[in-house]
Amino acid sequence: MTVWIRSVLDWSHLAKLPAVSWDLPLWSDSPKDTGSVTVVGETKDFTGDWAVLDGRPFLIKSCAPSKGQTRMELQLPENVFARQLRYAGSGTEQYGTFIAAKIGSEYVSQTDSMYALPYLTVSSSDTTSFVFPVDTGELYTLLDIITDAMTAEVYLTWTASATGITIVIDDRAAADHTLFFDDGHTQLSAQTYTAKVIAKAGVRLLQETNDGVVSVVASGTYYWHSDGTVSATAPSPRIAGEWIQIDAGYDSESGESTSTQLLKAATEAMAGNTLAYKLEFYSDRVYQLGDILTCRIGEIVTRAVLTYAKRSSRDNRIFYRAGRAVLTLTDILRQQDEEEKKTGAKLAGKSSSGHTHDNRYYTETEVKDILNDHLSVTSVSASAVVSGSSSSGELTKAISRTGYTAIGIVGYSLAGDRTTFCILARAYIYSGSSIRYILRNTHTSATGSDSTITFNVLWRKNQ
């Protein structure tokens, strides 16, 4: 592999170096993750400049020449946006729009040439809204905003070329994958599962009378689930952990039911539970940051989120890391609440059917707009004069509408003298250019000459 060194100031070519070995972070949910590359020769110090490997740009964090080689520590490219900025806005922004605008104004078009990155090209299709983490006038870094955006499934894709770096910002829903370690594609490297868990709690609500007699008002048994919830239903499979007994005071003035008070007491006791797991594995399959793996951790079949990937010279496969940091029950429930709010904001008005939602699904309003754009109904009047009691022959009414083709009749109405005695026996669109219809008169007298029939014609917009 060849390492191309480019100047951080103007993207000018500085060196072309053959690589001896490498560990390249492909993506990570943490900008602190680093990689490395070792090149032939003891080079000059390129710290702060760009290293381009296989079309991917990396920031050079340090250079260490030794014994005819140089080891370079590499950072993910997002770290170029670590400079502090002062916020000036309304407090509500859109991730993609905001990040792209700030890259443009603070880096691409920066007037101080020492801090400008004019060779960056950025585009965004994301409009995910978020509340800005600091108030107007306070400091932030664009790197922090980019890191937060990943939690909302908004990602930056970096590509290096001879003329500069292209950044594409978009949002994508996490893909679900079932992970097997014996399918010939995936090899488990390390697995860590730790838990400090109260798994079961027996709860009693006690009430003391004026004479000091204590009575049990209600009791119940509650279980902790691996998703952070507590309920009276045992999880399957059961979770290993401590079994405790709780006596809580009954509050007769709260207005809450005894079942609610029992659940609250159990939840408070289990609020300090922690659950952590980490998977490290190699695979020849390509996954993306944020993808969700269904796999077995210890005795629990759970869902692990992909957080890191790297490619190494020691293995042709990709190294992945997935898992969740140590979280208390309170943290888990808070995160779930935040995720539900984010999902709700994204899918507001979308169908509530049990499928994975993404931009392929339309809201009811969007469906109506599409149908109204392609289909429409207009009224067309024709003669309804029928003599005597006999059936009329087949009548014809020419119709036309620029840009549309008639495809059906969805209703009709009769008007004029004695039309209450007329019956529409048949009506249809002929060749898209006329209505053919048959009327019958059930009265012996002729209808008046002003009698009309109005058809509701359905039109299709020509493509």
N, C-alpha and C positions, 0 to 999 in steps of 0.2 A: 504494500500500500504506500502511496505517495502522500506526503504532507506538504500542503501549500501554505506558506506564511504570507499573510496580507496585513497591511498597515491598518490600524484601527482609525487613523486619521482620515485617510483618503482611499483605502482599499488598494493601494499600490502594491505590486509584487515585491516581496522581500527575500523569499528563499523557496527552493524546492528541495525537499529532504526525503530520502527513503526511510520508511519506518521499519524498525526491528520487531517491535511488539506494541500492542495497544489494548486498552480497555476503554471503550467509548460509550458514555451514557447516551442512549437514544432518546429517552425522555424520562421525566421524574416529576412527582408532585411536590418535590422540595428543591429549591434552587441551590441548596447547600451540597447536594450530591455532585461529586466530581469524578473525572476519569483521568486517563493518562495515555501518553504515547512516548515511546523511546525511539529516537532517530539516530542514524549514523553520524558520527562526528561530534566534536565539542563545539557547539554553535554559540553565537552571541546571545545576549539576553533579549528574548522576544516577549517578555512579560507585558501583558496588557494588549498585545496584538491578537490577530485572529489566526487560528489554525483550521484549515479546511481539509477534511478527510471524507472521501466518498461522497462529496457533494454537501456535506454537513458542516456548518460553521461552529467553532468552539472558541471561547475566550481562553487565552493562555494565562493561567494564574501564577505559574512559576516555572523557571528553567533550572535544571541541575545537571551541568556537564560533569562527566566523570569517565575516565578510562576509555576514551575514544567514542563515547556515546553521550547523548543528552536526553534526560527524562523531563518531559513537559507535563505539568499537571493542568488538566483541562476543566473548564467550567461550562455549564450549559449557556447558550447564547443570551438567554433572558437576563443574565447578570449584567449585561451592558446597560441595563436600565435601572441601576441601583442608586443613581444620583437623587438626592432629595429635591422635591418640588413643593411649591406652596399651592394649596387647593383654593380655587376660586370657582364656585359653582352653586347650583341650587340645592345640592344635597342628594338628588336623585339622578343617576346616570345610566347609560347603557354600556355594558362591558366592551363589546367590540368597537362601538362608535367612539367611546372615550379613549380607549387604548390607542386606536389608530390615529385619532386627532392629536394626542399628546406625543406620539412618536413623530408625527409630522412637524408639530410646532416646536417641540423641545429638543429634537435630535436632527431630523432631516433638514429643517429650515433654521436651525440654531444659528444666530448671528455671530457667536463666538466660535471661530473655526477650530479652537482647541477641543471643543466639546461637541462639535457638529458631526453627524454621520450621514452625509449627503448621498451615500451610495445605497441607503436602505430604501426599499419600495414596499409599501404596506397597503393591504386592502382588507376589508371586513364585510362580512355578510351577517354579523350577529347584532341583535338588538335586545339582548337579555337585560332587563332592568335590575338595578341594585341600589341600595342605600349606601352612599359614600361613607367610608369608615371614619373620616375626620371632618371637623367643621371648617367652614370657610376661613382662610387665613392660616390654618394649621399645616404642618408638614406631612408629606407622605412620599413613598417611592412608587414609581410605575411597576417595579418588580413585585411589590406587595400586591398591587391590584391584579397583575397577571396571575400571581399565585392564587389569589382569592377566586379569580374567574374560573380556574380549573375545577373548583368545587361546584361550580354551576354548569359544568360540562361545556365550557368555552375554552378553546385551545388555540395556540399559535403554532403554525407549521413554518419551519425555517428551511430555506434552500439557498445554497451559495452557487454563484456562477462567476465567469471571468469579469463581469461588469459590476457585480455587487451582490447584495443579499435581498431576497424576496421573503416577506412575511405575510402569511395568509391567516386571518382570524376568522374562525367559524365555530358554530356550536354543533355538537353531535351527541345523540343519545348513546348512553353506554350499551354496548353489546353484551349479551349473556352467553357464557360458554360453560359447558360441563367438562371438568378436568379429570382425566384418568392418568394415573402414573404407570400404567402397564400396557399402553396402547402402541408402543413403539415410536411415539413422537415426543414424549415428555418424560424427563427424568428428575425425580425429587432430589434436591441438593441439601436442603435443611428445612426443618419444621420445628417451630416453637409454639407451644400453647401453654399459657399461664392463666390462672384464675384464682381470685379470692372471693368466694361466693357463699352467701347464705342462700341455699337452694330451696329451703322449705321453712315455713313459719306457722306455728299454731298460735292463733290470736284469740284473746278473750276481752270483751268489753265489760268492765266492772263498774258497779254503782254502789255507793255507800249511803245508807239511810242516816237520819239524824241520830238514831240510837247506836250508830257504829256498826251496824250489820252490813256486810259486803255481799252483794249478790251478782251473779253472772247474767248480764242482759242478753248477750249474744256471743257466739264463738264461731270460728271458721279456720280452715287450713288454706294456705296460699303458697304458690310456687313461683320461682323466678324462671323466666324464659331467656334464651340466649339473645333475643333481639332487644332485651332490656325491659320488657313488660312484666307485670306481675298479675296473676289471676288465680282463681280458685280451681282452675283446670290444670292438671299436671301435664308438662310438655312430653312429647314423644320424639326421640328417646329422652329419658330422664337425665337431668344434669346433676353431676356429683357436686356435693357441697355440704355446708353445715345445716343442721336442723335445729331451730331455736323455738322457744316459747315466749310469747309476749302477753303481758297484762296491760291493757290501756284503759284509761278512764272514759266512761260513757258520757258524752255531752248531750244532754237532753234539750238544750236550748239552741243548738246549732241549726236545727231544721234538717239535718242530714239523716238519711236512713242508717240503720245499724250496719247494713252491708257496705255502705260507703265508708263508714268509720272504720270498719274492720280492714277494708282494702287499704285505706290511708295508712293505718298503723303498720301493716305489712310492708307497704311501699317505702315508708320512711326507714324501716329497719334494714331494707335491702338496698337503700340508696347508695351505700358505700361499696357495693359489689363492683368488682373490676373484671374485665374480660379482655385478653390480648392474644393475638395470634400472628404469626408471620410464616409465610411460605417462601422458599427460594427454590427455583427449579429452572432447568434448561428445556428448551423446546425448539423444534424446527418450524413451529407454527408462528404466524405473525399476529400479535394482539396489539391493542392500543391502550394508551393511558386512560384509566377510568373504567375499562372493561371489567365485567363482574364474572368471577369464576365460582361455580358451584362445586364444592369439593368437601372431603371429610377432614376435619381437624380434631384429632383425638377421637372422642366418641360422638362428636356432634357433626352432622352434615350442615355446613354453613356456606355463606357467600362471602368470598374474599375479593377485595377491590385491588386491581393491578395498580401499583404505584411507581414502579421503576423497571427500566429495561436497559441492558447494555450488550454490546457486541465485543467479543474478545478475540485476540489472535490465537488463543489457546483452544478455542472450540468454535466450530462452524455454526453451532446453534446460538440462539439468543438466550441470555440469562434474564430471568424475570424475578421480581419481588412483588408479593401481594400480601395483604393483611390489614390489620387495624391496630392502632396504638392502644395503650392501656386507657380505658375509658371507665368512668363511673356510670352507674345506671342513670344518674341525672344528666350526664353528658350525652349518653346514647339517646335518651328521650328528647333532649333539646335538639340534637342533630336531626332526629327523625322529624321533629316539628318543623325545623327550618327547611328540610328537604321537601316536606309536603307542601309548604308555602311556595317554594320555588316551582315545584311541579304544577301546583295549582295556578300560579301566575302564567306559566308557559302554556298550559292546556285549558285556560279559561274558555268555556264555550265549546270545547271539543266533545266528541261523543264519549259517553261514560261506559262504553262496552268494554269487556274484559280483554283488551288487547294492548300491546305496547304502542303508546302514542308517539307520533313524530309528525313531521311536516307533510307526510303523505295523507294525513287525515284532515278533513275539513270541518269547520264549525257549521252549524245549521245556517247561519247567515251567509257563509261563503258558498254553500251548496245552492241556496236560493239565488245568490248573485250570478253564479255560473249558469243555472237553468234559465234565469231571466234574460241572460245575455244571448243564449242559444235558442230559446223557445219563446214564443209570444202568441197571444190570441187577439184577433181583431173581429169586428162585426161586419158581415156582408149581407145586404138586403137583396131579396129577389121577389119576383112576382108569385102571388099565391092565389091567383084567379082560377077557379075550377067551375065549369059549367055543369048544372044539373046534378044528378046523383051519381053520375058515372065517374069512374076513376080517370084521372088525367093520364096522359102519356108521360114518358120520362122527360122532365124539363132540364134545361141547362143554363147555368149562370157562369159566365166567364169571370175569372178572378186573376189578379196579379198583384205582386208586391215586390218592389225592387230590393234585391239582395236576399230574398227569402223564397222558400218553396213550401206550398201548402201540403200538409201531411195528414190532416184529419179534421173531423168536425166534433166538437166537444159539447154542443148544445144548440138550441134553437128556440125561437118564440114566434108566435103568429100575431098579426095585428090587422085591423080593418073590418069591413062589413061581413058579418056572419062567419068569421074565421073560427069561431068556436065549434063550427060543424066540420072543420077540415081536420084531416088526420095526415101526418107525415108518415108515409109507408116506408120510405127508404131515402137515404142521402149518403153520398160518398164523394171523395175527391177523385177526379179523373185526370190522369197524366199531370197532376200538379198544377193545372192551369184552369180548371173549371169545377163547378159543383154540379153533380147530376142528382136529381131528386124526383120522387113520385109523391103526389098529393091525392087524397081521396076526399070527396065531399059526401057527408052522410045526410044532407038535406036535399029536398027535391028542387029547391030554388037555386038559382045561380048566385054565387057570391058577388059582392060589389067589385068594381074595377079598381078600388083603392086597396084591396087586400094584399098584404105583403108577408113574407116570412124572412126572419133575420137569423142567419147562421153564425155561430161562434166558431171561427176557423182557426185551427192551430197551425202555426208556421214554424219552420226550421230555418235558422240562419245559414246561408250558404257559406262554406268554408273556402 
